[in-house]
Amino acid sequence: MGRAQEAMETSIAPQQVAKDTVIIIKHDTVWLEKEKVEMKEKVKVKIDSTDVDQRFSRYDRRVHRYRKHWEALIPTHTKLQFAGNMGLISLGTGWDYGKRNQWETDLFFGFLPKYQSERSKITMTLKQNYMPWSVTLGKGISVEPLACGMYLNTVFGNEFWTHEPDRYPKGYYGFSSKVRIHIFLGQRITYDIPPRWRLGARAVTFFYEISTCDLYVVSAFLNKYLKPKDYLSLSFGLKTQLF
């Protein structure tokens, strides 16, 4: 504390000290700014601050940036999604960002039963979401009338390929059986959990999406007999907002 504390004690009368006291440092000078509760007027008292230096060093700033970058990698939510050409059920985590948290990036791992194939399979999906606006209904409930985006999905297994195997004539298929590109539209409803009831989540969101993929779009254009149910997929999901 040193001379700064002595200066504060000698420069401020006891009756002048009030609530809402803030110390402001500017050009090596400490200003004690307080707001009188009754008069609601601000009073500044100049204090010698030769021994007081709260400015961050270059090392402190570097450590702060280092920690901030690593903290940005901590996921902000988890998701559980049913269907959507990502597997029968998919579990993922992701990050919210943007001025209004209108952007989301998710990473999913899904389970696909074997059905008529020889074995069950694991899928992986990288998903980008965008919610243009949100409407508050009250009592902690809000609605996002439009959620849209795209995602890339792949299936693990040797029977799937990115480039056509040599056993097929060049250009026979013209697409990859391992990676699918999807687009989707949907809606969401969110409930903000009251602070006293929060355990592991701040909010929960229910959503549904209607999606299609590149292969389905091509098939719909080339085969006019196909109906929307043949090239559109309906999926449901639950998002848990961690913080």
C-alpha contacts under 8 A as a table, 3 or more apart, distances in Angstrom:
res1	aa1	res2	aa2	distance
1	M	4	A	5.97
1	M	5	Q	5.31
1	M	51	D	7.79
1	M	52	V	7.67
2	G	5	Q	5.73
2	G	6	E	6.80
2	G	51	D	6.91
3	R	6	E	5.00
3	R	7	A	6.02
3	R	48	D	7.61
3	R	49	S	7.57
3	R	50	T	7.79
3	R	51	D	6.95
4	A	7	A	5.11
4	A	8	M	6.21
4	A	47	I	6.85
4	A	48	D	5.90
4	A	49	S	5.33
4	A	50	T	7.32
4	A	51	D	6.70
4	A	52	V	6.86
5	Q	8	M	5.05
5	Q	9	E	6.25
6	E	9	E	5.10
6	E	10	T	6.20
7	A	10	T	5.18
7	A	11	S	5.80
7	A	47	I	5.99
7	A	48	D	6.44
8	M	11	S	5.25
8	M	12	I	6.01
8	M	47	I	6.23
9	E	12	I	5.87
9	E	13	A	7.62
10	T	13	A	7.39
11	S	45	V	7.42
11	S	46	K	7.99
11	S	47	I	7.35
12	I	16	Q	6.49
12	I	17	V	7.32
12	I	45	V	7.41
13	A	16	Q	5.39
13	A	17	V	7.19
14	P	17	V	5.80
15	Q	18	A	7.97
17	V	21	T	8.00
17	V	34	K	7.68
18	A	21	T	6.77
18	A	34	K	6.58
18	A	35	E	6.90
18	A	36	K	5.96
18	A	37	V	7.33
19	K	34	K	6.92
19	K	35	E	6.91
19	K	36	K	7.16
19	K	37	V	7.24
20	D	34	K	5.75
20	D	35	E	6.12
21	T	32	L	6.97
21	T	33	E	5.88
21	T	34	K	4.45
21	T	35	E	7.04
22	V	32	L	5.98
22	V	33	E	5.24
22	V	34	K	6.22
23	I	30	V	6.56
23	I	31	W	5.80
23	I	32	L	4.77
23	I	33	E	6.21
24	I	30	V	5.64
24	I	31	W	5.10
24	I	32	L	6.40
24	I	33	E	7.22
25	I	28	D	6.49
25	I	29	T	5.71
25	I	30	V	4.58
25	I	31	W	6.33
25	I	54	Q	7.91
26	K	29	T	5.32
26	K	30	V	6.44
26	K	31	W	7.73
28	D	49	S	6.10
28	D	50	T	6.78
28	D	52	V	7.69
28	D	53	D	7.24
29	T	46	K	7.29
29	T	47	I	6.56
29	T	48	D	6.09
29	T	49	S	5.34
29	T	50	T	7.73
30	V	46	K	6.41
30	V	47	I	5.41
30	V	48	D	6.66
30	V	49	S	5.77
31	W	44	K	6.12
31	W	45	V	5.72
31	W	46	K	5.17
31	W	47	I	6.23
32	L	43	V	7.94
32	L	44	K	5.62
32	L	45	V	5.38
32	L	46	K	6.90
32	L	47	I	7.59
33	E	42	K	6.69
33	E	43	V	5.89
33	E	44	K	4.97
33	E	45	V	7.03
34	K	42	K	5.77
34	K	43	V	5.88
34	K	44	K	7.13
35	E	40	K	5.81
35	E	41	E	5.72
35	E	42	K	4.80
35	E	43	V	6.79
36	K	39	M	5.48
36	K	40	K	4.99
36	K	41	E	5.84
36	K	42	K	6.74
37	V	40	K	5.43
49	S	52	V	4.95
49	S	53	D	7.64
50	T	53	D	7.75
56	F	59	Y	7.93
56	F	60	D	5.76
56	F	61	R	6.52
57	S	60	D	5.16
57	S	61	R	6.43
58	R	61	R	5.25
58	R	62	R	6.24
59	Y	62	R	5.11
59	Y	63	V	6.23
60	D	63	V	5.20
60	D	64	H	6.15
61	R	64	H	5.01
61	R	65	R	6.24
62	R	65	R	5.22
62	R	66	Y	6.15
63	V	66	Y	4.98
63	V	67	R	6.18
64	H	67	R	5.30
64	H	68	K	6.06
65	R	68	K	5.03
65	R	69	H	6.16
66	Y	69	H	5.42
66	Y	70	W	6.52
67	R	70	W	5.22
67	R	71	E	6.03
68	K	71	E	5.08
68	K	72	A	6.30
69	H	72	A	5.28
69	H	73	L	7.19
70	W	73	L	5.48
70	W	74	I	7.47
71	E	74	I	5.51
72	A	75	P	7.89
74	I	95	W	7.76
75	P	78	T	7.75
75	P	93	T	6.37
75	P	94	G	5.20
75	P	95	W	5.13
76	T	93	T	7.76
76	T	94	G	6.21
76	T	95	W	5.07
76	T	96	D	6.31
76	T	241	Q	6.39
76	T	242	L	5.45
76	T	243	F	5.75
77	H	93	T	5.80
77	H	94	G	5.61
77	H	95	W	6.48
77	H	96	D	7.75
77	H	239	K	6.87
77	H	240	T	5.50
77	H	241	Q	4.50
77	H	242	L	5.05
77	H	243	F	7.32
78	T	91	L	7.69
78	T	92	G	5.75
78	T	93	T	4.19
78	T	94	G	6.29
78	T	239	K	5.80
78	T	240	T	5.27
78	T	241	Q	6.78
78	T	242	L	7.50
79	K	91	L	5.90
79	K	92	G	5.13
79	K	93	T	5.87
79	K	94	G	7.92
79	K	237	G	6.96
79	K	238	L	5.65
79	K	239	K	4.42
79	K	240	T	6.25
80	L	89	I	7.36
80	L	90	S	5.83
80	L	91	L	4.76
80	L	92	G	6.47
80	L	237	G	5.43
80	L	238	L	5.25
80	L	239	K	6.55
81	Q	84	G	7.90
81	Q	89	I	5.80
81	Q	90	S	5.16
81	Q	91	L	6.52
81	Q	235	S	7.09
81	Q	236	F	5.77
81	Q	237	G	4.06
81	Q	238	L	6.47
82	F	87	G	7.59
82	F	88	L	5.88
82	F	89	I	4.56
82	F	90	S	6.40
82	F	235	S	5.62
82	F	236	F	5.31
82	F	237	G	5.98
83	A	86	M	6.12
83	A	87	G	5.79
83	A	88	L	4.93
83	A	89	I	5.98
83	A	90	S	7.80
83	A	233	S	7.79
83	A	234	L	7.05
83	A	235	S	4.93
83	A	236	F	7.07
84	G	87	G	7.15
84	G	209	E	7.75
84	G	210	I	7.76
84	G	211	S	6.67
84	G	233	S	5.76
84	G	234	L	6.11
84	G	235	S	4.88
85	N	88	L	7.72
85	N	233	S	7.29
86	M	89	I	7.40
86	M	90	S	6.73
86	M	110	G	6.15
86	M	123	T	6.46
86	M	124	M	7.40
86	M	125	T	6.75
86	M	153	N	6.52
87	G	90	S	6.23
87	G	110	G	5.04
87	G	111	F	5.09
87	G	112	L	4.57
87	G	113	P	7.96
87	G	122	I	7.69
87	G	123	T	6.45
88	L	110	G	7.07
88	L	111	F	5.89
88	L	112	L	5.34
88	L	113	P	7.13
89	I	110	G	5.59
89	I	111	F	5.73
89	I	112	L	7.44
90	S	108	F	6.03
90	S	109	F	5.47
90	S	110	G	3.84
90	S	111	F	6.34
91	L	108	F	5.44
91	L	109	F	5.60
91	L	110	G	6.23
92	G	106	D	6.58
92	G	107	L	5.32
92	G	108	F	3.95
92	G	109	F	6.17
93	T	106	D	5.63
93	T	107	L	5.68
93	T	108	F	6.71
94	G	104	E	6.82
94	G	105	T	5.39
94	G	106	D	4.11
94	G	107	L	6.12
95	W	104	E	5.55
95	W	105	T	5.44
95	W	106	D	6.65
96	D	101	N	5.30
96	D	102	Q	7.23
96	D	103	W	5.78
96	D	104	E	4.68
96	D	105	T	6.92
97	Y	100	R	7.39
97	Y	101	N	4.51
97	Y	102	Q	6.62
97	Y	103	W	5.39
97	Y	104	E	6.47
98	G	101	N	4.61
98	G	102	Q	5.78
98	G	103	W	5.91
99	K	102	Q	7.25
101	N	104	E	7.43
102	Q	130	Y	5.72
102	Q	131	M	4.98
102	Q	132	P	6.38
102	Q	133	W	7.45
103	W	128	Q	7.57
103	W	129	N	5.78
103	W	130	Y	4.86
103	W	131	M	6.63
104	E	128	Q	5.88
104	E	129	N	4.93
104	E	130	Y	6.51
105	T	126	L	7.50
105	T	127	K	5.76
105	T	128	Q	4.74
105	T	129	N	6.32
106	D	125	T	7.94
106	D	126	L	5.90
106	D	127	K	5.00
106	D	128	Q	6.47
107	L	124	M	7.42
107	L	125	T	5.80
107	L	126	L	4.85
107	L	127	K	6.37
108	F	123	T	7.99
108	F	124	M	5.59
108	F	125	T	4.95
108	F	126	L	6.54
108	F	127	K	7.93
109	F	122	I	6.95
109	F	123	T	5.56
109	F	124	M	4.59
109	F	125	T	6.44
110	G	122	I	5.64
110	G	123	T	4.81
110	G	124	M	6.22
110	G	125	T	7.92
111	F	120	S	7.50
111	F	121	K	6.11
111	F	122	I	4.97
111	F	123	T	6.29
112	L	120	S	5.65
112	L	121	K	5.02
112	L	122	I	6.07
112	L	123	T	7.19
113	P	119	R	7.37
113	P	120	S	4.48
113	P	121	K	6.49
114	K	117	S	5.01
114	K	118	E	6.19
114	K	119	R	4.68
114	K	120	S	3.92
114	K	121	K	6.87
115	Y	120	S	7.68
117	S	120	S	7.56
121	K	155	V	6.99
121	K	156	F	6.61
121	K	157	G	7.34
122	I	155	V	6.09
122	I	156	F	5.76
123	T	153	N	7.04
123	T	154	T	5.65
123	T	155	V	4.44
123	T	156	F	6.06
124	M	153	N	5.79
124	M	154	T	5.47
124	M	155	V	6.56
124	M	156	F	7.92
125	T	151	Y	6.66
125	T	152	L	5.57
125	T	153	N	4.38
125	T	154	T	6.51
126	L	151	Y	5.49
126	L	152	L	5.32
126	L	153	N	6.62
127	K	149	G	7.61
127	K	150	M	6.06
127	K	151	Y	4.09
127	K	152	L	6.48
128	Q	149	G	5.55
128	Q	150	M	5.58
128	Q	151	Y	5.99
129	N	147	A	6.86
129	N	148	C	5.82
129	N	149	G	4.62
129	N	150	M	6.90
130	Y	147	A	5.79
130	Y	148	C	5.41
130	Y	149	G	5.82
131	M	134	S	7.54
131	M	144	E	6.77
131	M	146	L	6.05
131	M	147	A	4.70
131	M	148	C	6.60
132	P	146	L	6.87
132	P	147	A	7.34
133	W	144	E	6.21
133	W	145	P	7.45
133	W	146	L	7.48
134	S	142	S	6.73
134	S	143	V	5.73
134	S	144	E	4.55
134	S	145	P	7.03
135	V	142	S	5.49
135	V	143	V	5.14
135	V	144	E	6.21
135	V	145	P	7.70
136	T	140	G	7.86
136	T	141	I	6.28
136	T	142	S	4.20
136	T	143	V	6.38
137	L	140	G	7.57
137	L	141	I	5.51
137	L	142	S	5.28
137	L	143	V	7.25
138	G	141	I	5.48
138	G	142	S	7.09
140	G	190	T	7.97
140	G	191	Y	5.52
140	G	192	D	4.89
140	G	193	I	7.21
140	G	194	P	7.88
141	I	189	I	7.20
141	I	190	T	5.62
141	I	191	Y	4.65
141	I	192	D	6.43
142	S	189	I	5.87
142	S	190	T	5.23
142	S	191	Y	6.66
143	V	187	Q	7.76
143	V	188	R	5.77
143	V	189	I	4.46
143	V	190	T	6.19
144	E	147	A	6.80
144	E	187	Q	5.87
144	E	188	R	5.05
144	E	189	I	6.29
145	P	186	G	7.82
145	P	187	Q	5.19
145	P	188	R	6.65
146	L	185	L	7.02
146	L	186	G	5.88
146	L	187	Q	5.10
146	L	188	R	7.52
147	A	185	L	5.74
147	A	186	G	4.95
147	A	187	Q	5.39
147	A	188	R	7.17
148	C	183	I	7.62
148	C	184	F	5.54
148	C	185	L	4.50
148	C	186	G	6.25
149	G	183	I	5.84
149	G	184	F	5.68
149	G	185	L	6.99
150	M	181	I	7.31
150	M	182	H	5.37
150	M	183	I	4.23
150	M	184	F	6.11
151	Y	181	I	6.05
151	Y	182	H	5.23
151	Y	183	I	6.55
152	L	179	V	6.82
152	L	180	R	5.80
152	L	181	I	4.88
152	L	182	H	6.32
153	N	179	V	5.61
153	N	180	R	5.26
153	N	181	I	6.65
153	N	182	H	7.79
154	T	178	K	5.38
154	T	179	V	4.64
154	T	180	R	6.52
155	V	160	F	7.31
155	V	178	K	5.88
155	V	179	V	7.33
156	F	160	F	7.55
156	F	178	K	7.87
157	G	160	F	5.88
158	N	161	W	7.22
160	F	177	S	5.49
160	F	178	K	4.93
161	W	164	E	6.65
161	W	165	P	7.49
161	W	176	S	6.19
161	W	177	S	5.55
161	W	178	K	5.07
162	T	175	F	7.92
162	T	176	S	4.71
162	T	177	S	6.33
162	T	178	K	5.47
162	T	179	V	6.84
163	H	175	F	7.73
163	H	176	S	6.07
164	E	168	Y	6.68
164	E	170	K	7.47
164	E	171	G	7.89
164	E	173	Y	7.34
164	E	174	G	7.80
164	E	175	F	7.89
164	E	176	S	7.22
165	P	168	Y	5.97
166	D	169	P	7.12
166	D	170	K	7.90
168	Y	172	Y	6.30
169	P	172	Y	5.34
171	G	174	G	4.88
173	Y	176	S	7.98
175	F	215	L	7.89
176	S	179	V	5.91
176	S	180	R	7.52
177	S	180	R	7.48
180	R	213	C	6.37
180	R	214	D	6.69
180	R	215	L	7.55
181	I	213	C	5.37
181	I	214	D	5.63
182	H	211	S	6.61
182	H	212	T	5.54
182	H	213	C	4.11
182	H	214	D	6.46
183	I	211	S	5.59
183	I	212	T	5.85
183	I	213	C	6.39
184	F	209	E	6.21
184	F	210	I	5.47
184	F	211	S	4.10
184	F	212	T	6.65
185	L	209	E	5.50
185	L	210	I	5.46
185	L	211	S	6.54
186	G	207	F	7.10
186	G	208	Y	5.48
186	G	209	E	4.10
186	G	210	I	6.09
187	Q	207	F	5.76
187	Q	208	Y	5.94
187	Q	209	E	6.87
188	R	205	T	6.60
188	R	206	F	5.76
188	R	207	F	4.35
188	R	208	Y	6.83
189	I	205	T	5.61
189	I	206	F	5.51
189	I	207	F	6.53
190	T	203	A	6.90
190	T	204	V	5.76
190	T	205	T	4.23
190	T	206	F	6.49
191	Y	203	A	5.64
191	Y	204	V	5.53
191	Y	205	T	6.38
192	D	202	R	6.31
192	D	203	A	4.36
192	D	204	V	6.72
193	I	197	W	6.45
193	I	198	R	6.10
193	I	201	A	7.72
193	I	202	R	5.67
193	I	203	A	5.22
193	I	204	V	7.55
194	P	197	W	5.50
194	P	198	R	6.47
194	P	202	R	7.96
195	P	198	R	5.29
195	P	202	R	7.72
198	R	201	A	5.91
198	R	202	R	6.10
200	G	242	L	6.51
201	A	204	V	7.40
201	A	240	T	6.19
201	A	241	Q	5.52
201	A	242	L	4.48
201	A	243	F	6.87
202	R	240	T	7.65
202	R	241	Q	5.49
202	R	242	L	5.61
202	R	243	F	5.85
203	A	240	T	6.12
203	A	241	Q	4.98
203	A	242	L	7.33
204	V	238	L	7.11
204	V	239	K	5.61
204	V	240	T	4.68
204	V	241	Q	5.95
205	T	238	L	5.67
205	T	239	K	4.86
205	T	240	T	6.50
205	T	241	Q	7.83
206	F	236	F	7.71
206	F	237	G	5.97
206	F	238	L	4.74
206	F	239	K	6.40
207	F	236	F	5.86
207	F	237	G	5.30
207	F	238	L	6.34
207	F	239	K	7.89
208	Y	234	L	7.28
208	Y	235	S	5.62
208	Y	236	F	4.37
208	Y	237	G	6.20
209	E	234	L	5.85
209	E	235	S	5.30
209	E	236	F	6.47
210	I	232	L	6.53
210	I	233	S	5.51
210	I	234	L	4.74
210	I	235	S	6.55
211	S	232	L	5.67
211	S	233	S	5.17
211	S	234	L	6.61
211	S	235	S	8.00
212	T	216	Y	6.33
212	T	217	V	7.01
212	T	231	Y	6.15
212	T	232	L	5.04
212	T	233	S	6.16
213	C	216	Y	5.33
213	C	217	V	6.29
213	C	231	Y	7.95
214	D	217	V	5.23
214	D	218	V	6.39
215	L	218	V	5.30
215	L	219	S	6.22
216	Y	219	S	4.99
216	Y	220	A	6.08
216	Y	231	Y	5.07
216	Y	232	L	7.84
217	V	220	A	5.11
217	V	221	F	6.45
217	V	231	Y	6.91
218	V	221	F	5.30
218	V	222	L	6.23
219	S	222	L	5.15
219	S	223	N	5.70
219	S	231	Y	7.89
220	A	223	N	5.30
220	A	224	K	6.22
220	A	226	L	6.07
220	A	227	K	7.96
220	A	231	Y	6.76
221	F	224	K	6.32
223	N	226	L	5.94
224	K	227	K	7.99
226	L	230	D	6.04
226	L	231	Y	7.62
227	K	230	D	5.37
227	K	231	Y	7.18
228	P	231	Y	5.50
228	P	232	L	5.65
229	K	232	L	5.37
229	K	233	S	7.16
